[in-house]
Every structure is written in C-alpha cells, then in structure tokens.
C-alpha cells in the first residue's frame, strides 16, 4: 500500500506479522505435567511440521529453507543424534493438528513448527495430553503458553531492548506512534509494557488510519503532540511494507524529525535495504540480531544450498540447536518444560536466546542506528543473559 517491496520482503511480512493477520483458535494448549522420556543413547525423534504441500510457491520455498536450516544444525551437533521426521501440513490448522498427532503416535518426543499461529495452536492442543512440547516458528504471543513455545521474534522482546536503551541514553520520554491495526495495537501495548519496567515513561500515544490519507492527515497532529508532550523519543510500530516510508517523509515536513526527537522503530528498518536511504530515518534506531553471527549463518546457508535463506529459516536451526543441547545431557526428561526454559538459554544463529515459562522468548539483540544510509551498531547484542540489555 505504501511502498514497493521485494518478493523476499513480502514473504517476511506474511510470517512476521502473523500475530496480526490470524485469529487464534479459542482452545488453549495445556501442559500435561510430564515430558516424554528420551532413550539414552538413541537418536532423538524430532518432528518438523512445515508449510509445504499446499502448492503456494512462497510456502514451499519457506518449507524448503526451514528443512535445510534444520539439516545444517543437525550436522553441527556433537555427541547427540537427531532423527528428523518431516510432516508437510500447508497452513491449515486442522491438518497441522493431525500431523502433530501422527508424529507423536510415531514416536516424536518434540515438535518443531508449525509456522502459522492457528496451525501451531492446533498442533499444541492435539499433543498436549502426551506432554509433547511444540516449538513453533510463529511470533504470535497469543498462542504461547502450556506446551506451546514461540521461537519467532516478538514485539515485546524488541520493545524491552529498545525502551531500556532509550531510558539509559536519556531518551526515555516516549511518544508511541502506531497504525490503527491489530499489529499496531500489539506493538503499542508492548512499548507501554516495556516502559513500565524500565524507568522510561510514555508521554503520549498517537495513532492513524492505515492508509496514505490517514498518515498524511495525522502527521501534523503527531508532530504537535510530540512537541507539547516534551517527547525525547518517538517509537514507531510501522514497518517498511506499510506506513513507515510515508511517516519518514511527512513528519519532518510537519516539524518532527530525528533531530528534534529520537526516532525508534519496533520493526527492522534494514529490510529492504532501500529503506536505509530514506532521509527521514537517518539517525533512527532499531533492533536486530547480532549482525556478525547472522551474516555467518547466511553465508554458510548460501554456500551449502546456493541461495539466501528465508528471513525466518534460522529459527529451525535454533530449534534443533536447543533440542540437541538438552538431549546431550542424557537425561530422560531433557525435553521437559523445566529444561526448555533453562535460564542460561541457547546459542542461536543470531545470538543467545531462551524460552520463557509463559511460552514466549527472549533474544539477545543489538541496537543499530542508520548513519549515512548504513547500519551502524551502537550497542552490541549481549552474548549471555547476564550482559547488558536484559
């Protein structure tokens, strides 16, 4: 609607905003209080539920990349063997539930996937009685909890990182600017929640209809509100596929720029890379996984498979890495909730991450600034959960 996107960016938007695009089923997965026992010394049966099989080219590409990333992770494991079993379920919730139940009946001790929120929720409900955990590729925190964990990057995790950094940097008087959409509302709530725990304060909230006309009409009011509230930072929930480019153009012309208040983005401002050239975003902050580690994974993936990985392909690597690290202990209950949520977390392709008891996740993120159309890390991603930023 607002900007021209590459096919790769469209694929990312479809997955990364699944929290806003899907209505989650009413059923709640519940923990059974027990974990499936592992057979010490035997390969660990892991089910991988993929969005393949629907005929949709984007889903097929995503399914292929997720499987390839999982294979890379398995090859990297030492001291533990993984018996990876692939189940294609498209994006259908009922099919995903059936595949999850089939996988457990066939011996799976943990499920990796599905991608889409409704499908992951249905899979969790289907296998909860067996005590099997579902490590979904979704980022929809509405489905998290019980035996369902989300591996995808969440608004809350990003908001926590950026709000804390803003507070430490003297930019803690926050004006929230968000779309009048489910994703915009979710992002605004995440920023508000992060501020309540960080020493920052939300001095105002401004929203706009999700349209060009809506943004253009709201820009003068947003600029005026930032000035009257004494905002030292303006947090945007918009992404590069939507209102962000237009906000970057209209707000400075209305008197609000990154020189008068720090611009901060809850979404990735480096995808697509053309966004980095927008004059209105120069000096702006956003969060991203450790760029060095992410680049290493992308290079390895491209060398192995001759293509760049889908933006969320690394989640499959992370899931296998976590499962392998836990199974290596040799404990029969290694894949129980207590182990999955160990405080020290795991090493992923984009840095350290850990699963939380509420089914969400925490990831080590770097804070980056756009300087002369380039991404410059101004606060590195922590390498452990005792480091800065947590």
N, C-alpha and C positions, 0 to 999 in steps of 0.2 A: 504494500500500500504506500509506503513512504520512500522505499529505496530499492534499487536493483540488487538482487542477491545472486551469488553463485549457487549452483546445484548443491555443492557441499554445505553451504551455509543453510540452505533450506532444509537439508537433511538434519542438521544440528538443531535447527529451530523446532522441528517436529518432535524430536526426542526431548530436548532440554526444557521445553515448555509443556510437557505432558501434564504437569501439575495443573495447568490452566485449561488444557484442552479436553481433558477427560473427566467425566463424573464417576467417582469411585463407587463401587458396589457397596451396598449397605452392610454386608456381612463383615465381621471383623475376625481376622485370624487370631487365634488364641494359643498361647504356649501350653504344651501338654505337661510340662514339669519334668520331662525326661528327654534324653537325647539318644539317638540310635547308636548302638555300640559299634565301634570300629574293631576290625580283626587285625590285631597287631601283626605286622609283617606282610600283610596282604595289600594289594593295591586298593586305594580308597575309591569307591564308586561315586562319581560325581555326575549329576545330570545337568546338562546345559540346554536350557529351553530358549530357542531362537525364534525371531520373527520371520523365518524363511517359510516357503511353501505357499505363500499367498499369490505369487505372481507379480507382486508390486516390486518394481526394479529397485527402488530405494531401500525397501525392507530386505530384499535379497542381498544387496550389497552390504548392508549393516550386519546381517546374519553371517555372511562370509567373513567379514572383518573381525567380528566378535570371536568366531571359531578360530581364526588364525592367531589372534592375540592370546587366546587360551592355550593354544599349542605352543606358542613361544614361552609362556610361563611354565608350562609343564617341562619343557626342555631345560629350563633354568633350575628346576628343583633338584636338590641334592638330598639323598637319604630318605626319600619318600616317593612312592609311585602313585599316579593318578589314573584311574580307569574312567576316561571321559566318555560319556554317553550322550549323544546329541538327539534332541527332540525338536522338530520344527512344528510351530503352532501358529504361525502367522501373527496377527494382532488380536485374535479372537479370545475373549476371556474364557468361554466355555471350553474351547479346545486346549487352552493353556492349563486349565484345571484338570482336564482329562489326561494330558501329557504328564503333568506333575504326579497325579495318582498312579499312572502307569509306571513312571520312573521309580517311584518308591516301591511299588509292587515288585519291580525287577531288581531291587536291592540298593537303590541310590541312598546315600547317607546325608546328602546335602544337595540343594538345588541352586544353580547359578542361572539368573534370569528369572522371569522374562523381562522385556524392556518396558512395555507399556503398563500404565498404572492399573487399569482394570484387570489386565491379564495377570499381573503379579499378585494383586489382591486375591483373585480367584484361585491361583495356584497355592497361595498361603493357606486359604481356608480348606482346600482339598487335602493338604498333607499335614495340617496341624495335629490331628489325632495321633499321627505316627511320631510326632516330636521332631519332624524334619524341618530344618531352617531353610528359608528362601532368601538368597542374596540377590535382590533384584537390581537391574540396571536402571531402574526408574529413579527420578529425583523428587517424586511426589511424596512429601512427608505425611500426607493424609493417610497413606496406606501403611506407614511404618508402625511397628509395634507387634507384640505377640511373637510369632515365629517369622515375621517378615522384616527384613532389613533393606534399606535403600543404599546403593553404592554411589548413585549419581550425585553431582554437586548440588547443594541446596542453597536457596536464598539465605536461610538462617546462618549457615556457616560463613558464607561470603559477607553477610551483613555484620556478623560478630567481628570478623577480621578487620573490615574497613572502619567500622564505628570506633573500635578500640584504638586503631591507629590515628584516626581523626582526633579523638579525645587527647591522646598523648601529644599530638602535634599542635594543640591549641586551636583546633578547628571543630570543637565539639558542640557548637550551636547549630543544629541541623534543621534545614528545611527539606522535607520529603516531597518530591515531585513524582507523581505516578499516573499511569494510564487508568482510566475507568474500565478496567477489565479484571477478570479473576487473577491473572498473573500480576497485574499492577497492585491489586489489593493485597495479595500474598506478600509481595515484596515490601510494601509499606508496613505491614504488620511485622515483618522480620526486622526491619530497621528500627521500628519502635521498641521491639523486644530487646534488641541488642543495646540500644541506648539506655534502657533501664538498668542494665548490668555493667555499664562501662564508665560511668561518670560523665557521659555526654547527655545533652538534653535536646529533645525535639521541640523547636520553637515555632513550628508551623507545618501544615500539610496542605499541598495544593494538588489538585487532580485536573484532568482534562479528558474530554471525549476522545475516543480512539479514532481520530480522523484528522486529515490535514487542516480542515476548517477549525476543528476543535482545538488543535495545538496552536494555530495562529491566533485564534481569539483569546486563548488563555495566557499567552506569553506575556503581555503587558501586566496582567494581574499577578502572575508568578514573580515577575521582576519586582513589582511594587511590594509584594508580600515579603520577599527576601530582605529588602531594604528596611521595611518598617519593623520586621522582627529581629533585625540585627544578626541575621544568619551568617555564620562564618564558613559553612559548607552547605552545598546543595546536593542531595542524594537523589539520583535518578534510577527508576526501575526499568525504564525503556531499554530496548535492545536495538541493535543496528538494523534489524529487519523491520522495525516499526518506527516509533516516533523520534528516536534519538537523533538522526541526522537533521530533522527539521527543528528540533529543540536547539541543537547546536547552532543553527542559523538564526532562528527568531529571537532567542533570549538575549544574545549580545546586542542585537539591534534594538531591543527593548530596554537596555540598560543593565542587564545582568550577565556578567562574563566571569570567566575563571580567574580574572584579576580582582574582581570585587568580592567573590566568594569561591571557595574551593569546590570545583565540580568533581563529583564522585559517582561512579557507576556500579550498579549491582550486577551488571552483566559484562561479558567480555567485550571490550572495545577494540580488540585487535583482530576480530573475525567479522567480516572480511578485512583484509589488511588495508583496503582503501579508506576505511573509517579513520585510520590514523592521520590522514591528511586533512581532515575537516578542521578549519581554522578555529571554530568554536570549542573544540575539545582539546586544544593544545594546553598542556599543564594539568589536564584532568587525571584523576586516579581511578584505577580499577584493580581487581584482584585476579590472580591466575596461578595455576600450579607452577612449581619450580621450573622455570623455562629450560634450564640446562638438562634436567632429568627428562622432561617431556621431549626435548629435541633428540636425546639419545634413543628413546623408545621409537620415535617416528623414523629415525634413521635405520634402526635395526629392522623395523617392520618393513620399510621400503626395500631394504636390501634382501630380505627374505622373500617378499611376495611381489615386488615390482610395482607397488602402488602405495600411496599415502594412506594411513589408517583413517577410518571414520573418527570424528572427534570423541566419540564415547567408547571406541574399541578398547582403550586401555582399561576400562572397568572390568573387562573379562580377565585381563592379566592380573589386576588387583585381586579379584575374587579367588583365582587359582593360587596366587601367592599367599593369601591369608589362609586358605584351606591347607595348603602344603606346609606352611609354618606350624600350624596347630597339629596336624597329623603327625609331623615329625617327632612330636613328644612321645608317641607310642601309647598315650592314654586312651582307654576305651571311650571316654566321654569327651574327647578332644574337640568335637564339633558341637558341644552344648552351648547354651547361651552365655554361661559364665566365661567360657574360653573365647568365644567370638567377640565378647565385649571387654577383653583384657585392656587395661589402661595404657599399656605401652604401645598398643596398636601394631601396625604392619607397615612394611616398606612397599609402596606402590610406584607405578611408572611416573607419577607426577609428584612424588614425595610421600611423606608419612601420612597415614590415615588410621582412624579407628572407628569401630562401630559402637554406638551408644545403646544403653539399655532400652531406650524408647524406640529403637529401630532406625534412628537417623544416623548420621555420620559426622565426623569432624575431620577436616583435611588441612594439612599444612599448606598455606597459601602465601604467595609473595604479593606485595603491594607494588604496582607499577605506575609510572607516570608517562604520559605522552609528551615527549620533548622533540621538537623539530620533526614531527611525523614518525618518530621512532619510539619503541617501547623501551623504557629505562626502569629497571628495578630499583626502587628507592628504599624498600625494606624487604630483605630476603625471606624466603619461606623457611620457617624453622625446620630443623631436621629431627626434632623429637618433641614430645608433648611437655617437656619441661622448659622449652625455649620460649622466646618472645612471641607474642601474638596470640597466646592461648589463655 
